[in-house]
Amino acid sequence: MQEEFSIEYVYDALRKERINANLQVVERDFFVNVSRFIKEQEDAIRKTQDIKEASKQEKQLESIKKVIRELYEKREAKIIQLALSDIKTNSNLNTSFLLNEEKEFYNIICENIKYFRNSVIENINKGIIPELKPRGQQKQEDIKLKTIRFLESLPKFIGTDLNIYGPFEKEYISNLPLEIANYLIKHNKAEGV
């Protein structure tokens, strides 16, 4: 049974993240529920007629936002450690417990660590001084594109090349870098044209 969302749930989630080394499981809609909660609190403050009460509520809301930020940063640090561990051991860790937004973050981190690690190690092993060139700075002619049709609407997202793509509407046709296009196709967000 899913626990009803409350600020106590956020405090409890933070407490668990603080005392446990591993990333803790939270409800699937955690970020959605947190953002709704914040909006509800802000709306309540705007409707409050009593200036003293509104000021008190604003202070409480700022305190809550600090807790949420700390919780996010603790989870973020653990996700970075998971990505590093996955790359070092080449173990393809089970990430089903990550929230959707966290999975995207995890995938981007893994891709970028692999890219830079391989670039440096491959050059060193060939006796070449490593030249670090972020993928977002590749020459346009070096980037292979693939034409895809979106099967659903997608908001803006950051690609593995650290460029921003989107938003895209359902049925929209676009040329995207091969790696990003293949990722979207694999996850049933788009199809090749």
Secondary structure as GFF3:
##gff-version 3
##sequence-region A 1 193
A	DSSP	alpha_helix	7	19	.	.	.	ID=ss1
A	DSSP	alpha_helix	30	47	.	.	.	ID=ss2
A	DSSP	alpha_helix	51	89	.	.	.	ID=ss3
A	DSSP	alpha_helix	100	125	.	.	.	ID=ss4
A	DSSP	three_ten_helix	135	137	.	.	.	ID=ss5
A	DSSP	three_ten_helix	140	142	.	.	.	ID=ss6
A	DSSP	beta_strand	145	150	.	.	.	ID=ss7
A	DSSP	beta_strand	157	158	.	.	.	ID=ss8
A	DSSP	beta_strand	164	165	.	.	.	ID=ss9
A	DSSP	beta_strand	173	177	.	.	.	ID=ss10
A	DSSP	alpha_helix	178	186	.	.	.	ID=ss11
A	DSSP	beta_strand	190	192	.	.	.	ID=ss12
###
